[in-house]
Amino acid sequence: MNLTKEEKFAASIIVVGFAAAMIWLGIFAFQF
């Protein structure tokens, strides 16, 4: 798998965003 710099950057944003959303949903769920 040979990714360009832009593709790696986009993939890292997606992964970080997904992780942040999972953490946020986990915190939100524990409020109730």
C-alpha distance matrix in Angstrom:
0.0 3.8 6.3 9.9 12.6 14.1 11.2 11.0 14.8 15.1 13.0 15.2 18.3 17.7 17.2 20.3 22.2 21.7 22.8 25.7 26.8 26.9 28.9 31.2 31.8 32.6 35.1 36.5 37.0 38.9 41.4 43.1
3.8 0.0 3.8 6.7 9.8 11.6 9.5 9.6 13.3 14.1 12.9 14.9 17.9 17.9 17.9 20.6 22.5 22.7 23.8 26.4 27.7 28.2 30.0 32.1 33.1 34.0 36.2 37.7 38.5 40.4 42.6 44.6
6.3 3.8 0.0 3.8 6.6 8.0 5.8 6.2 9.6 10.4 9.7 11.8 14.5 14.8 15.3 17.7 19.5 20.0 21.4 23.6 24.9 25.8 27.6 29.4 30.5 31.7 33.7 35.0 36.2 38.1 40.1 42.2
9.9 6.7 3.8 0.0 3.8 5.4 5.2 6.3 8.6 10.0 10.6 12.4 14.4 15.5 16.6 18.3 19.9 21.2 22.6 24.3 25.8 27.1 28.7 30.1 31.6 33.0 34.7 35.9 37.4 39.3 41.0 43.3
12.6 9.8 6.6 3.8 0.0 3.8 5.5 5.2 6.2 8.7 10.0 10.6 12.5 14.4 15.4 16.5 18.3 20.0 21.1 22.4 24.3 25.9 27.0 28.3 30.2 31.6 32.9 34.3 36.0 37.7 39.3 41.8
14.1 11.6 8.0 5.4 3.8 0.0 3.8 5.5 5.0 6.2 8.6 9.9 10.7 12.4 14.3 15.4 16.4 18.3 20.0 21.0 22.5 24.4 25.8 26.7 28.4 30.2 31.6 32.5 34.4 36.3 37.7 40.1
11.2 9.5 5.8 5.2 5.5 3.8 0.0 3.8 5.4 5.1 6.1 8.5 9.9 10.6 12.2 14.2 15.2 16.4 18.3 19.8 21.0 22.6 24.3 25.5 26.8 28.5 30.3 31.2 32.7 34.8 36.4 38.6
11.0 9.6 6.2 6.3 5.2 5.5 3.8 0.0 3.8 5.5 5.1 6.1 8.6 9.9 10.5 12.1 14.0 15.2 16.4 18.1 19.8 21.0 22.4 24.0 25.6 26.9 28.5 29.8 31.3 33.1 34.9 37.2
14.8 13.3 9.6 8.6 6.2 5.0 5.4 3.8 0.0 3.8 5.5 5.2 6.3 8.8 10.0 10.6 12.1 14.2 15.4 16.4 18.2 20.0 21.1 22.2 24.2 25.7 26.9 28.1 30.0 31.8 33.2 35.7
15.1 14.1 10.4 10.0 8.7 6.2 5.1 5.5 3.8 0.0 3.8 5.5 5.2 6.3 8.8 10.0 10.5 12.3 14.3 15.3 16.4 18.4 20.1 20.9 22.4 24.3 25.8 26.6 28.3 30.4 31.8 34.1
13.0 12.9 9.7 10.6 10.0 8.6 6.1 5.1 5.5 3.8 0.0 3.8 5.5 5.1 6.2 8.6 9.8 10.5 12.3 14.1 15.3 16.6 18.4 19.8 21.0 22.6 24.4 25.5 26.8 28.9 30.6 32.8
15.2 14.9 11.8 12.4 10.6 9.9 8.5 6.1 5.2 5.5 3.8 0.0 3.8 5.4 5.1 6.0 8.3 9.8 10.5 12.0 14.0 15.3 16.4 18.0 19.8 21.0 22.4 23.9 25.5 27.1 28.9 31.3
18.3 17.9 14.5 14.4 12.5 10.7 9.9 8.6 6.3 5.2 5.5 3.8 0.0 3.8 5.5 5.2 5.8 8.4 9.8 10.3 12.0 14.1 15.2 16.0 17.9 19.7 20.9 21.9 23.8 25.7 27.0 29.5
17.7 17.9 14.8 15.5 14.4 12.4 10.6 9.9 8.8 6.3 5.1 5.4 3.8 0.0 3.8 5.6 5.1 6.0 8.5 9.8 10.4 12.2 14.2 15.1 16.3 18.2 19.9 20.6 22.1 24.4 25.9 28.0
17.2 17.9 15.3 16.6 15.4 14.3 12.2 10.5 10.0 8.8 6.2 5.1 5.5 3.8 0.0 3.8 5.5 5.1 6.2 8.6 9.9 10.6 12.4 14.1 15.3 16.5 18.4 19.8 21.0 22.8 24.8 26.9
20.3 20.6 17.7 18.3 16.5 15.4 14.2 12.1 10.6 10.0 8.6 6.0 5.2 5.6 3.8 0.0 3.8 5.5 5.1 6.1 8.6 9.9 10.5 12.1 14.1 15.2 16.5 18.0 19.8 21.3 22.9 25.5
22.2 22.5 19.5 19.9 18.3 16.4 15.2 14.0 12.1 10.5 9.8 8.3 5.8 5.1 5.5 3.8 0.0 3.8 5.5 5.1 6.1 8.7 9.9 10.4 12.1 14.1 15.3 16.1 18.0 20.1 21.3 23.7
21.7 22.7 20.0 21.2 20.0 18.3 16.4 15.2 14.2 12.3 10.5 9.8 8.4 6.0 5.1 5.5 3.8 0.0 3.8 5.4 5.1 6.2 8.7 9.8 10.5 12.3 14.3 15.1 16.3 18.5 20.3 22.2
22.8 23.8 21.4 22.6 21.1 20.0 18.3 16.4 15.4 14.3 12.3 10.5 9.8 8.5 6.2 5.1 5.5 3.8 0.0 3.8 5.4 5.1 6.2 8.6 9.9 10.5 12.4 14.1 15.3 16.8 18.8 21.1
25.7 26.4 23.6 24.3 22.4 21.0 19.8 18.1 16.4 15.3 14.1 12.0 10.3 9.8 8.6 6.1 5.1 5.4 3.8 0.0 3.8 5.5 5.2 6.0 8.5 9.8 10.6 12.0 14.0 15.5 16.9 19.5
26.8 27.7 24.9 25.8 24.3 22.5 21.0 19.8 18.2 16.4 15.3 14.0 12.0 10.4 9.9 8.6 6.1 5.1 5.4 3.8 0.0 3.8 5.5 5.0 6.0 8.4 9.9 10.2 11.9 14.2 15.5 17.6
26.9 28.2 25.8 27.1 25.9 24.4 22.6 21.0 20.0 18.4 16.6 15.3 14.1 12.2 10.6 9.9 8.7 6.2 5.1 5.5 3.8 0.0 3.8 5.5 5.2 6.1 8.7 9.8 10.4 12.4 14.6 16.4
28.9 30.0 27.6 28.7 27.0 25.8 24.3 22.4 21.1 20.1 18.4 16.4 15.2 14.2 12.4 10.5 9.9 8.7 6.2 5.2 5.5 3.8 0.0 3.8 5.5 5.0 6.2 8.5 9.8 10.8 12.8 15.3
31.2 32.1 29.4 30.1 28.3 26.7 25.5 24.0 22.2 20.9 19.8 18.0 16.0 15.1 14.1 12.1 10.4 9.8 8.6 6.0 5.0 5.5 3.8 0.0 3.8 5.4 5.2 6.0 8.5 10.0 11.0 13.6
31.8 33.1 30.5 31.6 30.2 28.4 26.8 25.6 24.2 22.4 21.0 19.8 17.9 16.3 15.3 14.1 12.1 10.5 9.9 8.5 6.0 5.2 5.5 3.8 0.0 3.8 5.5 4.9 5.9 8.6 10.0 11.7
32.6 34.0 31.7 33.0 31.6 30.2 28.5 26.9 25.7 24.3 22.6 21.0 19.7 18.2 16.5 15.2 14.1 12.3 10.5 9.8 8.4 6.1 5.0 5.4 3.8 0.0 3.8 5.4 5.2 6.4 9.0 10.8
35.1 36.2 33.7 34.7 32.9 31.6 30.3 28.5 26.9 25.8 24.4 22.4 20.9 19.9 18.4 16.5 15.3 14.3 12.4 10.6 9.9 8.7 6.2 5.2 5.5 3.8 0.0 3.8 5.5 5.3 6.7 9.6
36.5 37.7 35.0 35.9 34.3 32.5 31.2 29.8 28.1 26.6 25.5 23.9 21.9 20.6 19.8 18.0 16.1 15.1 14.1 12.0 10.2 9.8 8.5 6.0 4.9 5.4 3.8 0.0 3.8 5.5 5.4 7.8
37.0 38.5 36.2 37.4 36.0 34.4 32.7 31.3 30.0 28.3 26.8 25.5 23.8 22.1 21.0 19.8 18.0 16.3 15.3 14.0 11.9 10.4 9.8 8.5 5.9 5.2 5.5 3.8 0.0 3.8 5.5 6.1
38.9 40.4 38.1 39.3 37.7 36.3 34.8 33.1 31.8 30.4 28.9 27.1 25.7 24.4 22.8 21.3 20.1 18.5 16.8 15.5 14.2 12.4 10.8 10.0 8.6 6.4 5.3 5.5 3.8 0.0 3.8 5.3
41.4 42.6 40.1 41.0 39.3 37.7 36.4 34.9 33.2 31.8 30.6 28.9 27.0 25.9 24.8 22.9 21.3 20.3 18.8 16.9 15.5 14.6 12.8 11.0 10.0 9.0 6.7 5.4 5.5 3.8 0.0 3.8
43.1 44.6 42.2 43.3 41.8 40.1 38.6 37.2 35.7 34.1 32.8 31.3 29.5 28.0 26.9 25.5 23.7 22.2 21.1 19.5 17.6 16.4 15.3 13.6 11.7 10.8 9.6 7.8 6.1 5.3 3.8 0.0
